[in-house]
Amino acid sequence: MHIGTILIVINIVFLLAFCVILVYLVFLLIKALKKYIKSEPVRKEKAERARSLGEVLKRHRTECKMTQEFVAETLGVSRQAVSKWESGVSLR
């Protein structure tokens, strides 16, 4: 074999190896993106948990069509206390 032929074969081998590595990296990227897209409900749940107690209280209260007065009476506190919790003014 000529040295030129050997160099061409070596270049082809390196090019094939580079292509295989590139294809594998693209495969891993696609796999990671699919996993990220499927995790949207989990991310939304985590964002929900990150909300303050007052935000969660207000959302649940309004979803259940309850007034601040009703929640206050049920918990044995004043309506102003519930209002402060929901607005974030007071955490007690």
C-alpha positions as CSV (number, residue, x, y, z in Angstrom):
1,M,0.0,0.0,0.0
2,H,1.1,3.5,-0.7
3,I,1.4,6.0,2.1
4,G,-1.2,8.1,0.4
5,T,-3.7,5.3,0.4
6,I,-3.0,4.6,4.1
7,L,-3.6,8.3,5.0
8,I,-6.9,8.2,3.0
9,V,-8.0,5.1,4.9
10,I,-7.0,6.7,8.3
11,N,-9.0,9.9,7.4
12,I,-12.0,7.8,6.4
13,V,-11.9,5.9,9.7
14,F,-11.6,9.2,11.7
15,L,-14.4,10.7,9.7
16,L,-16.6,7.7,10.4
17,A,-15.8,7.7,14.1
18,F,-16.6,11.4,14.2
19,C,-20.0,10.8,12.5
20,V,-20.8,8.0,14.9
21,I,-20.0,10.2,17.8
22,L,-22.1,13.1,16.3
23,V,-25.1,10.8,15.7
24,Y,-24.9,9.5,19.3
25,L,-24.8,13.0,20.7
26,V,-27.8,14.0,18.7
27,F,-29.6,10.8,19.9
28,L,-28.8,11.8,23.5
29,L,-30.0,15.4,23.0
30,I,-33.3,14.1,21.5
31,K,-33.7,11.7,24.4
32,A,-33.1,14.5,27.0
33,L,-35.5,16.8,25.2
34,K,-38.3,14.1,25.2
35,K,-37.7,13.6,28.9
36,Y,-37.9,17.3,29.6
37,I,-41.1,17.7,27.6
38,K,-42.7,14.7,29.5
39,S,-41.7,16.2,32.8
40,E,-44.0,19.3,32.4
41,P,-46.6,18.1,34.8
42,V,-44.0,17.5,37.5
43,R,-42.5,21.0,36.9
44,K,-45.9,22.5,37.2
45,E,-46.5,20.7,40.4
46,K,-43.2,21.9,41.8
47,A,-44.1,25.5,40.8
48,E,-47.5,25.0,42.6
49,R,-45.7,23.9,45.8
50,A,-43.4,26.9,45.6
51,R,-46.3,29.3,46.1
52,S,-46.9,30.8,49.4
53,L,-49.4,29.4,51.8
54,G,-51.6,32.4,51.3
55,E,-51.7,32.0,47.5
56,V,-52.7,28.3,47.9
57,L,-55.3,29.2,50.6
58,K,-56.9,31.8,48.3
59,R,-56.9,29.6,45.3
60,H,-58.5,26.7,47.1
61,R,-61.0,29.0,48.8
62,T,-62.1,30.6,45.6
63,E,-62.2,27.2,43.8
64,C,-64.5,25.9,46.5
65,K,-66.6,29.1,46.3
66,M,-65.9,29.9,50.0
67,T,-65.8,33.4,51.5
68,Q,-63.1,34.6,53.8
69,E,-65.7,34.9,56.5
70,F,-66.6,31.2,56.1
71,V,-62.9,30.1,56.3
72,A,-62.3,32.5,59.3
73,E,-65.3,31.1,61.2
74,T,-64.3,27.5,60.4
75,L,-60.7,28.1,61.7
76,G,-61.8,30.3,64.6
77,V,-60.0,33.4,63.5
78,S,-61.1,36.8,62.2
79,R,-61.8,37.5,58.6
80,Q,-59.0,40.1,58.6
81,A,-56.6,37.3,59.6
82,V,-57.6,35.3,56.6
83,S,-57.2,38.4,54.4
84,K,-53.7,39.1,55.7
85,W,-52.7,35.4,55.1
86,E,-53.9,35.6,51.5
87,S,-52.2,38.9,50.9
88,G,-49.0,37.8,52.5
89,V,-49.1,40.6,55.1
90,S,-49.1,38.2,58.1
91,L,-47.9,34.6,58.4
92,R,-49.3,33.9,61.9
